[in-house]
Amino acid sequence: MFAYNRLVHLQQTVAALQANHLAPQSKLIVYADGPKNAEEAAKVREVQAYLPQIEGFAGVEIHAKTQNQGLAHSVIAGVSEVMAKYGRAIVLEDDLLTTPDFLTFMNTALDYYAGDTRIFSLSGYRFPFPIPANYPHDVLVLPRASSWGWATWHNRWQKADWKMLDFENFKKNRALQKAFNAGGPDLSPMLCKQQKGWIDSWAIRWIYAHFKHQAWALYPTISKVRNIGNDGSGTHSHASRRFESDFREAPLQFISSLSPEPEMQHQLRKFFRRSFYRLCIDYFTLGLY
């Protein structure tokens, strides 16, 4: 779990996780970032003072920073550290509520799909686009990963190129950009903004790793995660209800023969479509169509 300066959100996240059926069997490892400036210091101290009080898990390990690392660096370094030790990880940030069967879903899926390298990551959250009424399964795959309650394995995580050494070739190749945007037309612009230093995102580079290795993220049809941070309190988010989706405990069955459904990919692209105004901004500032 990654935390920063929102104590109330963190407490709700922890309470929901404590209510998970597998919480008493799970080790919780918390990475708490240090303050960016003096104004943030008091809030960060509140969070870091709260962490030793957490109970209800098989163990709690706390890594509290005194200096600010930034979200992207914190996640990449923290997840890499856990992967090197345990070979897999379930990852949350401090503004996510989980259903009581979230850990059950994640652990079962980690076992079930461990040998299927087409599946690069697992998500407990599903984007709120409509699923066809005749879709017969409890899970689906998409060419876009989610950072809201997710999991992966060491042999996938280590394939990510965080330095994006092939970015210049990508930026010159319209066909590659179009293919990457199968997961949403916002992806190529977001990757360009990351490389320009306009945003600090590990997630867009992780999504690119899925694309580069022709892999997918697996989702439940019914979300097991709800983001409570879209209230304008986050460092990297604004107030919005756009991402709210059906969120409840429900038994799921896994299947091995999965591939992206064309209709769901269409709905995914539609959900992330950009306005004409945004298209113009990206064209002039990023050189992208």
N, C-alpha and C positions, 0 to 999 in steps of 0.2 A: 504494500500500500504506500502511495506517495502523498505526502501532506505538505501544506505550506502555512497559511495564515487564517484559515476559516474554521475556527473551533466548533461553532454550532453545526456546520455542515459535516465536519469530521465526526462529531459525536453521533449524529444520525447515521452516518455510514457505518461506524463501528457497531452501533446498536443493531442495525439490520444484519450485519455480518455475524454478530453474536447469536442471532436467532436462527442461523443456518443449521441444518441437521448435522452437518459435518464439522461445525466450528470446534467442538471439543477435541477432535482428532487432527486439527489443522494448526500448523505453526504460522503465526502472523509476523511478518518482517516489515517494519515500517521505516521508510526513508523520509525524514523531515528536513526540508530545505531551510537554509538560513535566510535572514532578511535582506532585501534589496537595498534598503535605506533605513534611516532612523525612524521614519514614520511607520514602517512595517514591523519594527523590532518588538513592540509590545504585543502585537497580535501573534507573532511567531513564538514569543516566550510563552504565551498562554497555551498554544498548541503543544509545544515541547514539554511543558509542565504536566499536561494532561496525559501524555502517552504512557508514562509508567503506571498509571492507574488502570490501564486496560486489562481486563480479565476475560475468561470464558473460552480461551484457546489452549491448545496443547503447549504453547509457549509463545512468548512475545519478545521479539528481538528488535531493538531500536537503534537506528543510525541517525542521530540528530546533528545537523551541520551548523556551524557557526557562521560560515560565509555562504553567500548565495551562489548556488550552482546553476540555476535556471532549470526550467522544466525539462527541456530536451536532454541536456547533459545528465540530469538526475535520473531520468527514466532509463536512458541508454546504459549508464554506468551501473545503476542498481539492478536492473533486470539481467545484465551481463554477469554480474557478481552472483546472483541467485542461480542463473543457468549453469554457471561453471561448477557450482556446488551440488545442485539437485537435478539438473538435466531438464527441468520443466518449471513453469511458473504460472500462477494465476495472478493477474495484475488488476489493481483497483486504484483510482484516485480518490481524493477526500470529499467528493460530492456525489457519490453514487449509492443509491439504495439497491439492495439485492433481495430477491425472493428467498424464502427458506431453503429452496432446492437449488439455488445458484451453484454452490460448491459441489453438490451432487452431480449436476449437469456438467460442470467443467471437468471434474475428476474422471467421470465416466467417459466423456468425449476424449480426454487426453489419452486414456487407455485405448479406446476403440480406434482412434485415427492415428495412433503413434506411428504405424508403418505406412500410412498413406501420405506420401510427401506432396501430393496434389493439394492437400489441406495444409496451409501454412500457419493458420491461426484459428482460434475459436473466439466467438463473441457471445456474451450474454445478452447484449442489447441488439434489437433489430430496428432498422430505420422504418418509420411508419408509412410505408407505401402499401397499397393494396395487394394482397396475395390472391391469385385466382381461386375461385370457390372450389374448383375440382382438383386443386393441388393435393396429392395424397399423403405427403410426408410431414413429419414434425420438425424437420430441419431442412435448411437450404444452403446453397453456396453462392457467393458473389465474388466478383473480382475486386472487391474493395474491403479492406479491413476496418475495424472499428476500435477505438481506443477506450471505449466506455465499458469496462469490465471484460477483460479478454485473457487469453492464455495462449501459450505456444511451447515449443520444444527447443532444446539447445541446438539441434542440428538444422533447424529452420532459422532461428534467431541469428546464428553466426554467419548466415549467408547474406545478411543485410550489409550494404555498402554505405556506411554513414557519411563517408566523404564524397559520395556521388561522383566517382571518378569518370563516369561516362556521361555526365550531364551535358557537356558541350555538344556531343554528338546528338543527344536527345533533343536539345533545343533547336538544332538545325534540321531535324527530321520530322516533317509534318505527319508522316504516316505513323511514326512511333507515338507522337502526341495524341493522334486520333485513337490509336489502339489503347493507350493508357486511359483515355477518357471514357472507355467502355464502363468504367466504374463511376462515372460522373464527370460532367464537363468542367467542373471546378478543379479537377486534380492537376492538370498541367499548369494552370496559373498558380496554384498553391505551391507546386514544386519549384517553379521559377521564383516565387517570392521567398521561399526558404533559402534558395541558393544566393539570392541577392541580399539576404540578411534582414529582410523586412519582417519576417516572422521567425519564431523559434519553435520549430516543429520536428519532433522525432517521428510522429505518426505518418506524415506524408512520405517520409523516406521509407518507412516500414510498408506502406501501401505500395510504393514503387518496387520494393523487394518482391512483393507478391507478383506484380506485373512482370518483372524481369525474369522470374523463374516460372512463369506461366502457372501460378498457383492461386488458390482461392482461400477465402475466409468462410468458415461455417457459422451459421446463425440458427437460433431456434425460431420457429414461426411465431411464438409468443415470447416477448421479451422477459428476461429475468433480471433486468437492470433498468433503473430509472435515474436519470440525471437530475439532481436538484440544484445544480450549480448554474443553470441558465436563468438566473435571477438578476444578473448584472453584477454579482459579487466577485466573479472570477477574474483572474489576471488576463486570461486569454479568451473570454467569452462575453457576450452581451445578453441582455434580457430577451428571452424568446420562449414561446411555447410550441414552436414548429416541430421540435424533435420528440414531443411526447407520444408515447405509443402504449398499446395494451401491455400491461405489466402484472403478471400473476404467476402463482405456482401452478405447474401443470406437468404431468408425466410425459416424457418424450421417448420415442424409439429412434434409434440410429439405424441408418442404412449405409451400405458401402458404395453402391453405384450411384453416385451423385455427380451432377454437372450443372453449370449455370443454366437456368431457364431463360429463354429469350424474352418472355413477357416480363419476368421480374427484373431483368437487366434494363429493359425499356422503362419500367416504373422507377428503377433506381436513378437512371439518367434524368428522367422527368423530375424527380424529387429534387435533384441537385442542379437543375437547369439555371442558367444565368440570365439576368435581365439584359435588354439591349444596352442599357446604360453601362452595366458591368462589362459586357462584351467590348464596348468602345474603350473603356478604361484599360482593359487587358491588352487590347490591340496597340494602343499608343504607349503604354508604359512597359509592357512585357514583350511586345512583338508577336503576340499569339492571336490566333483566330478562335 
